[in-house]
Amino acid sequence: MSKAYVASALPRQPGISGWVALLPPRRPHPAPEGNITADVVVIGAGFAGLAAARKLSQLDPKLSVAVLEAGIVGEGPAGRNSGFIIDLPHEVSAESLGGDSAAHSRRDIFKNRTAIALAQGMAEEHGWGREVFDPCGRHTIAKGPAGDRHLVAYAEQLKELGEVHALLDAKQTAELTGVTTFSSALFTPGTAMIQPADFVRRFADALKPPVRVFEQSPVQRITPSGAGWKVESGRGAVTAARVLLAVNGHAQSFGLLKRRLMHVFTYASLTRAFEPRLLGGNRQWAATPALPMGTTLRRIVTSEGDRMLVRSRYSFNPTNTVSDAAVVRAGRLHDARLASRFPMLRGLGMEYRWAGAMALTWNSVPVVQEVEPGLWLAAGCNGVGATNATANGIVVAERSLGVMSELGRNFELSAAPGPVPPEPIATLGGKLSLAFKEWRAGDE
C-alpha cells in the first residue's frame, strides 16, 4: 500500500548568489490555492524539473503539468553554480577517458550533448542572447607542471575519441587571461556557458500552458489519492496521476534514498565590478581547473564593468546545510586565489559570496527511478549539476510516460547507486576524501 511522504525540512540557500543579485528583482508566479488537478506534478524548478517539464510538453503537448518550486526560481542550487553546461567529462584526468572506459565515455558525452541540445533549443526558440546562453566552449587551465601534464594526457585521450580540442601554450594562455600566472590551457568547443539564474528564470517563464509554474510553493506532503497522488503546499494542493520529484539531494527530506546520497557543497565569490582596462586579455572567458577540485574562474561583462567569479573549496555536509561561517571561510580562500592569479585585482574585494548544494552517489551514477506507481524520482547530479540534472530531468519525463530513448537506454546501463557507509564513517571518510583531493589539486 502506498504511504505518505512528508518533508522533514525545507531547502536553505546559504549566502547571496551573485548571479541572482545581478538581475532585476523577480515577480514570482503565484503559489497554488485550493485544490487543483493536473496530469503531472513536477516538484522542483531547477535544471532537472524544468527539463522534465519541457520534455513532457514535447512528448505530449496536451499534458497539463504543474511545476512547484519551493522558493523563487533561480535562487536555488540551479542559480548558484558556475554556469557550465559541459559536453566532455568534467574531471580532467588521463584515467577518466582511458582504455576500456572509452565506450562509457562516449555514452557520457552523448548524455551531456543531449542536455545541451535541450537547453540550446529553448534559447534559440525564444531568442535569448549570448549573455544568457553562449555555446562558446570552455578552457581548462593549468597553473604548473602537474596541471600541464594532465592537460597533455587528456588531450591524447580526446584525440583517441575523435574530439576536437586545442592545446594553448603559456603565451596563448596569457593572451586569453591577461596574466602570465597560468602555464597552459586546453580549449574544447562543445560547452555552453550560461548566466544560470537568468537562464532558469527565462526557462520557467517560457513554458507554455498547459504547463504552469508555481513559486514559493514548498511541498510538505505527498500522499496517495485514488489512482494518483496529492501534493500539498501551503494553502494549495495539486492532485495528479504522476509526480516527478526533481529536487536532487532534498529527496532525502522526504525519507527517500536513505544512505544513497552524499551531500557536498561548493562555494563561489563574485568580485566587485572593475574597469576592463585593469586586466588585459579576453573580456569574457571561463576555465575549469586542470586538476579536479582546483579553482574555477569566469570573467564576465556586466553593465557596471567586468567581474571575476572564483569557485573553489568543497565541504561534506550530511545534513544538507552549511553555515554562514563556512561561506566566509571559503571566501578567504577565494580572496587568496584571486590575488595570486590576478595581482592587479588584489584588494578589489568580493561583492557576493554563496554556497550551492550537490548530491553525489557513492558510485557516481544518476538516480532515475519509480519509487511507487506514479511517483518518480530524479537525483544524483554528481557534481556537474547543469548537465547531469538536465539529463536526469529528460529521462525521468520519458520514463514516466513509458518512452525509452537512446539516452534512457544508456541510463539503464548504469549500476544502482551504492550504499553510503554508516555514520560516522560516511562523514569522516567524505571529509578526508575531499581534503585529500583538494591537497592533491594544490594551487591549480
Buried (B, 14 or more C-beta within 10 A) or exposed (E): EBEEBBBEEEBEBBBBBBBBEBBEEBEBBEBBEEEBBBBBBBBBBBBBBBBBBBBBBBBBEEBBBBBBBBBBBBBBBBBBBBBBBBBBBBBBBBEBBBEEBEEBBBBBBBBBBBBBEBBBEBBEEEEBEEBBBBBBBBBBBBBBEBBBBBBBBBBEBBEEEEBEBEBBEBEBBBEBBBBEBBBBBBBBBBBBBBBBBBBBBBBBEBBEEBBBBBBBBBBBBBBBBEEBBBBBBBEBBBBBBBBBBBBBBBBBBBEBBEBBBBBBBBBBBBBBBBEEEEBBEEEBBBBBBBBBBBBBBBBBEEEEBBBBBBBBBBBBBBEBBBEEEBBEEBBEBBBEBBBEBBEEBEEBEBBBBBBBBBBBBBEBBBBBBEBBEBBBBBBBBBBBBBBBBBBBBBBBBBBBBEEEBEBBEBBEEBEEBEEBBEEEEBBEBBBEBBBEBBEEBEBB
